[in-house]
Amino acid sequence: MNISNPENRTMTSAAVIGVVGYHNTGKTTLVCRLIERLIEGGYSVSTIKNIPREDFFMDVQGTDTWKHGESGARVVVASSPNETSFIVKDTLTFDEMIRIVDLASSPDLILVEGHKSEDIPKIVLGDPPIDGDGRRYDPDVDNFEDILDYITGIVEINRIYNQLPKMNCGKCGYDDCMDMAEAIFRNEKTLADCVMHNGYVSATVGGKEVPMGPFVQDIVSKTIAGMISSLKGVGYADIDSDIVIRIRHEHD
């Protein structure tokens, strides 16, 4: 299950899957059904809907928020006790939209209705060609549960991928961390097989050791290993051993 080319992944921790097809093929119906079932399964879901109409505007002429935008505000935020709406008075790139949704809601999955040209896994309704990774789905013939399993598999692989260092060092035997995540999902590998996943970190300041929990140790270990490996003359093969950094301050 090649869920995405790591080189083309957007800067997001969420899995991103598209639902595409011609007009009136059931895209919105499928998206809504997927949202309901995924939430029942314990996943958090956000969505992006592409509206390819030049005459479409989210705001309503004459409202206060419309007046803000007409006066020149690039972003207008409308907040109420039940909702918060962001209106950006400009066209955003797909990656920008993904990053904003991820930052705003930290979902497990972002479902994208439309945006068929983007390099993401897709569920394709009707007979448009499938470019890259995707599954064709006919609601009158195909089993919905198979599509649901396909999507939950992508989400679970992405969860594993987010636990890996994303350095693509190859020391696990795979070309990149996404391939390793898929192998772990198939129970062919474990997180312990990633040599960069765990590292003991200790720090002393003024001769006193600073206590760090496992989460902080993991962040510090991956950050320093990534920085060191990028230095001239140092490669991933060199950072399996201990790394010692000393910072000395001269005092008058």
PAGUMAR-837905 format. One record per residue (C-alpha): z, x, y. Coordinates in steps of 0.001 Angstrom, whole numbers, plus 524288, in hexadecimal, padded with zeros to 5 digits. Each point is the difference from the previous one (the first is absolute). Layout:
ZXY/...
//
This chain:
800008000080000/7FB0E8080880B66/806617F84F80AF8/7FBC08084A80B67/7FAA380D24803E9/80BFD8074280554/7F786806A080A44/7FC677F2B080589/80D747F9AD7FF3F/805177FAB380CC6/80D16804DD804E3/807F07F5367F9CD/809F07FE9F7F533/7FAB27F29F7FC21/7F56B7FD527F60F/7F3D87FA5380686/7F6BE7F6D97F8BB/7F4857F84480546/7FB1E7F26F7FC71/7F1A77FEBE80383/7F4BD7F6BA7FDA8/7F6407F733806A6/803F27F43D80833/806947F4D27F896/801FE807977F35B/80EC37FDD87FFD4/8051380C7F80644/80AF97F997807BA/803F27F7767F482/8011080C0F7F76C/8077E807B880A4B/809F17F50B801AB/801CA7FE927F154/801DC80EAC7FE97/80A088003E80AF9/808027F54A7F98C/7FFD9806337F27D/8029C80DC2804DE/80BAB7FB71807FF/805037F8CD7F3FE/7FEF880D087F8EE/8088C806B680A15/7F574806B380808/7FEF57FF6980ECB/7F2757FCD480533/7F94A800AD80D3B/7F1F27FC53802F8/7F4838032F808C7/7F5427F5F58024C/7F2BD8041880533/7F9927F5E8808EE/7F1FF80481802D1/7FD8A7F6BB80B6B/7FD578052C80D9B/804D87F34B8062E/80D327FFDC7F910/80C90802EF80769/80DF57FECA7FB1C/8058A7FC3B80D3A/7FDB37F33180723/7FA7C7FFE180DAE/809EC7FBF180A37/80C4E803E57F88B/80985809E6805A6/7FC4F80A2D7F5D8/7F1977FDEC80321/8031A8024680E65/806FB80CB47FC85/7F3E4804C87F8EE/7F6C37FB9380AAC/8083C8079F809BD/7FD7780C7F7F875/80AD68017B7F5E4/7FA748072A7F433/80A517FAAA7F6B3/806B07F2DA801C9/80BD57FC9F7F7AB/804427F1D67FEE7/80D807FE2B7FA25/806CA7F37C7FBF9/80BC07FCF27F753/7F6CC7FE927F45A/7F47D8092680246/7FB8480C40806EC/7F1868014B802FC/7F90A80C4D80486/7F3117FE2180700/7F88380CA1801F8/7F55F7FE7680A32/7F708809707F910/7F96E8026A7F2E0/80825808437F6C1/7FAD9808587F500/8035D7FC037F22D/8095180B807FE72/806ED7FC6480CA4/8020E7F2147FB38/80530804C27F2F4/809A18094780677/804F17F57380947/801F77F6307F4F7/806E380A427F7CE/808E1803CA80B4C/803127F1E180383/803387FAF97F261/800AB80B5D7F629/7F98C7F7AE7F563/7FD52803BA7F1F9/7F2347FADC801AA/7F6897FD1380B01/7F5AA7F6227FBDD/7F3AE800C48083E/7F6E27F44D80096/7F2BF8052180423/7FD2E80DCB804FF/7F707801C67F453/7FB0A80D5F80464/80D618067F7FF7E/802D9809D17F52E/80AE97F87E7F937/801147F9517F2B8/7FA377F25F800C9/7FFD07F2E87F93F/7F2087FB1580170/7FCC47F17C7FF8F/7F1FA7FBCE7FE07/7F51B809C87FDC0/800F580A1D80AFE/7FEB680DF97FAF7/80C938074E7FCD4/800DF80D11806E4/80A82808ED7FA77/80BC67FAD47F8B1/800B37F15B7FE4F/800037F4187F744/7F6FC7F45780066/806DB7F2D97FF32/7FA8A7F2687FDB2/80AFF7F5E880127/7F8647F67E7F76D/7FE958099F7F4C5/8094980B8880100/80E848007A7FD17/8082F800BE80C61/80AC48071F7F897/7F6BB80B5D7FD5A/7FD98801A980E93/80E8F7FEEA802A6/802C880A937F5D1/7F587808AD80613/806517FEBE80D6A/80E03801E27FB66/7FB7080C227F8C5/7FA998058680CAF/80CBA7FCED80711/8083D806797F570/7F76180C227FFE9/80139800AB80EBD/80EDB7FF2F7FEE8/7FFC280BA77F6C7/7F6A78073F808FA/809807FE4880B51/80A61807297F80C/7F72D80BCD7FDFB/7FED680B0280A11/7F1877FD16802C4/7FD0680E878007A/7F5407FF487F5A7/8045480D447FADC/7FA467FDB67F270/80B8E806257F8F4/801F57F3807F81D/7F269801A37FA39/7F9997F5A280880/7F7438020980BC3/808647F8028093D/80C9A7F83D800DD/7F8F47F2FC7FE7B/7FAF28040C7F299/80DDC8041D7FC8C/8054A7F2CE80489/7F63A7F9027F74A/80412808857F471/80E4F7FCA380269/7FC537F199800A5/7F962801687F2B3/80C7C8068B7FAC3/7F88380C9B7FD97/8085F80787809D1/80D0B7FE5D806EC/804A58037880DA4/8073380B6E7F9D5/7F2B4805EA7FC9A/7FD54801DD80E8A/8050080DAC80308/800BF7FCBA80E7C/807557F32F7FE71/80DC0805217FE9A/8061880BD78063E/80DEC803F7802B9/8021A8029D80E6B/80BCA8063C80644/801F08038880E35/80AAC807B1806AF/802E57FFE580E7C/8095580A328052B/803BE803937F221/8038B7F2047FC54/7F7D37F84C7F657/7FA877F33B80540/800F37F4E57F606/7F34F7F8BE7FD38/7FDAF7F4667F72E/7F4937FF4E7F65C/7F75B7F87480989/801B9809F280AF6/7FE3B80B4A7F677/7F33B7FA117FB72/7FAD27FE9280DE8/8040480DD1803EC/7FA91805DB7F36C/7F2A57F9A580160/7FF0C802DF80E8C/8035480E637FEC6/7F796801D87F3DC/7F4707FA0780710/802038089D80BEF/801C880C777F816/7F4297FD6E7F766/7F7507FEF380C14/8037C80DB5804A0/7F65480AFD7FE28/801BB806E07F310/808597F5437F9F4/7FB287F5ED7F648/805DC7F54E7F7D1/8018D809A17F4CE/8097D807CF80868/809677F50280346/805217FCFD7F265/80A3C80A8980241/80B3A7FF6D8099B/7FCD07FF3880E79/8099E8064B8095D/7FEFB7FE0280EB1/8096D8067F80972/8005D7FD1080E78/8081C80982807F4/803E47FD9080E0D/802DE80B85808B7/80C137FE4E8085E/803648077D80C3F/
//
